[in-house]
């Protein structure tokens, strides 16, 4: 049980930039957000961090250096990627900061230290976890927000602590299935899902009045479908393949593809290329950023993109914009999904319990509903989505989320993606027929 303290509660935000020294900030320089606050009416008025009953409120915020922490209490260290920085200027950042402050207010004696680290690469979250685990275990974060690929890597390296004995939250039936998978690795729970994302179809209703559920329905339209044809992960092709109910592995767990299913996908690619739906010049696009820029900047009618791109830019984009599940070969909705989860990396058992309580607090449905809509991510909890203040979008997002499947492991994608990418490009450019291209992929990826 956390002891009550008589001194003011201090919530520290330490922003760490790659190659820079961490700078301390007191997180409290923003007004509290409640149900009556408009997200556009947030003012920069300085306020103090909420304090427990019976404590004294300071007249001005106090900055506290990293090596000069107030004595006593329980310090919980949190690491976040930049896109979830609570010290930003966006409404989502302010919502996140206020929710962290609310946790401190409700848990006297607890202090939170937040560091923002790059998501990938040298000095990023995974790299920092590895270094700290080997050289300075006491500096490890108690709670860290990790993307699915980083969570996989960190768990396999033994850098995360399983949550199975610490929380029953993932047993709640209110999670989307992809989110339930997002939290687990093999037979253990390593995370509590916080934000989701999925491949979707964005389109302009003025050019495509109704999005067809199956790929064949796109051919008579003769309209260009943007997608990153040279994406080395080949996620659109992998999504179409998995929508057919096929596995990406053989009985021994080795990468393997079904030749007939792959050939049918490549045959559609050939037909779509001939119909002008998937022209050869799509090979110039390799990532989602390029696709979104072309879609919104050049007036293309439809694009395969991430839901987060659509949600983030929807308010600033043209009103002629709609969202739909990805069309598939069989017309049954399916999409690849991913996301970010709160995970445990610290070694202190007492702080581990507090960290789990904080993670549970951060996915409380009412907060998650408000924050996810503001941040442009899919809420992993069904009740949170149903509380969205967007009656037009929420049913479509629910359909996409309910039919989504978790992205394959990173090592499996790296084994299959390049071969699939080359096959798609060869077919679109008419440099290979679907059967030959499929056979080439099978020879490259299937075990002998």
N, C-alpha and C positions, 0 to 999 in steps of 0.2 A: 504494500500500500504506500503510495507516495505521500510523504509528510507535507503538511501545510507550512509555508514559509511566511514570515512577516514582512519580508522586503519585497519591492516591486518585482514582478516577473519580467524578464527581459528575453525577447526573441531576437536572435541575431541572424542576419543574413550576410554570408560571406560570399562574394562573387569572385570566382576564380576563373581567370581567362588564361588560355594556353600561353605559356611563356611570361606571365605576369604574376606579380605578388598579390595574394588575396587581400581584399580591402574589406574592413568590417562595416556593416550598416546595421542600424536598429530597424527592424521591420515593424513599423507602426505609423509611418508617415502618410497614411491614407485613411479616409473615412470608412467606417464599417459599412458593409453592403448588406441590406436586408431586402425583404420581398417588395418593399415599396420604393427602393432605389431604382431609378432608371440607369441603365448601363452608360448612357450618354450624359448623365448628370453628375458623374464623379468629379469632385473638385480636388485640387492638390492641397487642401487644407491640412496642416500638420496636426495629428492627434497622437496620443500616447497609446502604447500597447495595453489591451484590456488587462486589468489586474484582479486578483482574487479579493473576495470580500474581506474587509478588515485591513487591507494594505493601504499604503499611502501612494497616491498618484504623483509622479514627479512633474514639476512645472514645465520641463522640456525634455525631449528624448535624450538619452545618454548613449553615446557611442562607446562600445567596449571592445578593446583589442583582443585578438585571438588568444594571446598569451596572458591576458589579464581578465580571465573569466571570473564572475562572481562566485564565491565559494558556496558549497552546498548544492542541494538539488540534484536532479538527474538531467544530464546533458545528452540529448539525442542528436547525432550527426546525420544529416540527410544530404545525399548527392543527387543532382538532377541534370538532365541534358538541357542545352540552351533553350529549346522550344518550350520548356516548362518552367522558365525562369519566373519566380514570383515577384521579382523586382522590376519587371518590365512595365511599360506604360499602357498595355492593352487591358480591356475589361477582364479578359480571362486571367491575366497576371494578378490583377487586383482582387479578383474573386479567390484565387488560390492563396494569396497572401493573407487575406482576411480569414480564410478557413484555418490556416495554420495558427493565426492569432487566437482564433476561437478555441482551438485545442489547448493552447497554453493557458487560456483563461479558465478552462474547465478542469485543468490538471495542475493544481498548485505545486510548485517545486520543480516542474519540468521546464527545461529550456531547450530550444531548437536551434541548431546551427546548420545553415543551408549553404551548400557550395554548388556552383554551377560548373560542370565540366563538359568538354566536347563529347559528343556521342561516340565517335569512332576515331581511330588513328592513334598516333603517338600522343600520350598525355590524356587520352580520352578515358571514359569511364572504365572500360575493361582493363586497359593498360594500367591505370591508377590502382585498380583493385589488386592486380597481380603484384605490382611493386610494393604497395602497402602491406599486403599479406605476407610478403617475404621479408621486408625490411622494417616495417613499423606497424605491427598488428593493432596497436592501440589507436592508430590514426584511421583505421577502417571506418567507413560509414556504418551506422546502425541500420539505416534504411536507405535503399538506393532504387531509383526508378530506371528500369532497364527495358530496352526494346526486346522483342522476342529473340532475335539472333544473339544479342549480348547475354540475355538470360540463359540461353542454351550453353553458350561458351563458358560463362562464369560458373554455372552449376556443374558442368562436366569437369572443370578445373578444380572443383572442391572449394570454390570461393563463396558459396551461398549456403545458408542454413535452411533445411526443409521446415515448412510451416505446419505439417500435418498434425503435430501434437499441440500446436499453439493456437489454432483457430479452426472453427467449424464453418466459417463463412462460405467457403467454396462448396459446401454441401447444400447451400440454399438453392432451391430450384429456379430462382429468378435470374440466373445468368444465361446469356446466349451460349450456345454450345461451343462456338469457336473460342469464346472467352474462357470457358471451362478448360479447354485444351491449352489455351494460352498460359494458364497458371501452372500447368503440370509438365514434368519431364520424366519420361518412363513411368514409374509408379509413385512418384513423390510430388507434392505440391511445393513449388518454389516461389510462387508469387500470388499477389492479389491484383487482378486486372484493374487498370485505371482508365486507359484510353484505347480505343480501337480504331482500325482503319480497314478498308476493303476496296477491291477493284470494282468500279461501277461504270455505267455508260452515262456520260453527260451529252445532252443534245439540245438543239434549238427547235422548239415546237413549230416555229414559223416555217421551217424546212422539213422537219420530220414530225408530223402531227401526233403519231403514235409510235412508240418504240416497239418493234416486233420482239417476241420472246425467243424466237429461234433465229439462227444465223441465215437460214435460207430466205427468211422474209426480208433480209437486207438487200438481196440481189436485185429485185425489180425496182428498188428505189433509185439505184444508180448513183447514190450519194457517197461521198468519201467517208470512210470510217478511219479516223486517226488512231494509231497505236504505235508504240515504239518498236518497230520491226527489228532493230538491231540491239534491243535490250539483251545484254549477255545472260540475264536470268530467264529470259523468255517466259515471263510470268503470265502473259495473256494466253500463250499456247499451253502452258502447264495448267491454267485454270480450265481451258476447254477440255483438256485431256482428263482431268480429275472429275469434271462434270459428267463424264461418261461412266463414272463409277469404277474406273480402273486404278490399279495400284502403280506406284512408281518404283516398287521393289519386288524382288522375287522372294521365294520362301526362305531364303537364307539372309534376307535383309540387304542384298546387293542391288545397286541401281539397275532397273530393267523396265523396258517399255513394251507395250503391246503393238505389234507392227500394224495390224489392221485398223486399230483405232487411230494411230498416228497418221496413217495414210488417208483416212477419211477427213481428218482435220486439214491436211495439206491439200487435199482435193478441193475443199471449200476455199482455201487460200487461192488456189489456181482459178477457180470460177470467179471469186471476188476480184481478183486482179483483172481478169478479162472484162468484167462488168464495170470497172472503174471504181469499185467500192474499196479495194485495197490495192492501189497502184504501186508500181515498183519503187517510186520515189519515196515511199514511206521508210525506206532504208536509211534516210538521212536523220531519222529520229531514234534516239537510243535511251531516252529517259522521260519521266513524267513532266519535268519542268518544260522541256521543249514541246511536248504535246500540248500542254495547257496554254502556252504562249501562242502556238499556232492556232489552236481552237478558238481562243478569244480574240486574238489579234487579226486573224485572216478570215474569219467568218466561216470556218468549216462547220458542217451540220452536226457532226457527232464525233465523240472521242472516248476511247478507253482511258480512264484516269483513276486516281485514288479519290475516295470520298472526301478525304481531308482537303484536297485541292479544290473541290467543288464547294464545300462548306466554308472554307476560308475566304474564297473570293466571291461567293454568291452575292453578298450585299453590295459589292463594288462593281460587279459585272452587269452586263445587259440583263434586262428583265426577261429577255427571250432565252431562258435557260431552264432546263429541267433535268431530272435525275431518274434513272431506271436501273434495274438489275442488268448484269451483262447478258446478252443473248448467248445461247448455247446451241450446240448441234441438235440436241433432243428437245429443246424448249423448256427444260426444267431449270429453274433458277439455281445458279451456283456461282460463287465467287471466292477467290482467295482473300483471306483476311490476316491481319497481323495486329500488333498493339504493344502497349507498354504496361509493365506490372511493377508493383512495389515488392521489393525483395529484401531479405535479411542478409547482411554481410558482417555485422559486428560480432564480437566474441564475448561480450558481457551478457550473462543470462538475464540479469534484471532489466537492462536496457532493451534486451530483445523482446521482453514482454511488453514494455511500453511502446516499442516500435510497432509491434503487431497491432496494438490498440490504436496507434496513430494511423496505420495503413487502413484499418477498418473504418476509421473516422473519415478518411479521405475518399472513400467510395460510398459514403452515405448517399442514398438515392436522390434526395432533394438537392444537395450540393452538386452531385455528379450531373444531374439534369441541367442545372443552370450553367455550370462550368463547361461541360462538353459542347453545348450549343454555342457558347461564346468563343471557345477555343477552336472549334471546327473539327472535332473528333467524334467518333461513334461511342456512345456510352455502352460499356459492356454489360450493364444490367438492364433487364427488360423494363422494370419499373421506372428507372431513370429516363429511358427513352419515352415512355408513355407520359412522363411529366414535362416533356419538351413544350415550350411555348411556340410551337410551329406546327399547326395542325395539318398543313399541306405536306410538309416534308416527313414528319414522323412515321406515317404508314409505309412510305417507300423505304425509309431507312430500316424499319422493322422487318420488312420483307427481305431486304438485302442481308441484314444481320442474322436473321433466322436461318437463311439458306447458305450462309458462308461456312467455309472450312478453313482451318488454320493452314498457313503457308507451310510447305515442307521444310525440314531442317536445312540449314544453310549449306552443309556439306553435300546434301543430296541435290540441291539446286545448282551448286557449282559443278557437279558431275554431269548433269543433264542439260543445263541451260545453254552453254555454247553450241552444242551439237544441234539443239532444236532451233536456236537462232539462225544458224547457217542454213538449215533446211528450209526455213520459212523464207529467208532472203533469196535463196536459189530458185524457189518456186515462184515467188513474186516477180523475179527478174526473168523468168522463163529460161533459166539456166539448167533446170532439172525438172523432171516430171514428178508428181507426188509419190509414185511407187518407188522410183529410184532414190529419191530424197529420203523416204522413210527407211528403206533398206540401208542406206548409208548411216543414218542415225543408229539403227539397231546394231550394226557392226561396231560402232564406236562405243556405245554405252552398255549393251547387254553383255553379261559375262559369257565367256566361251563355253 
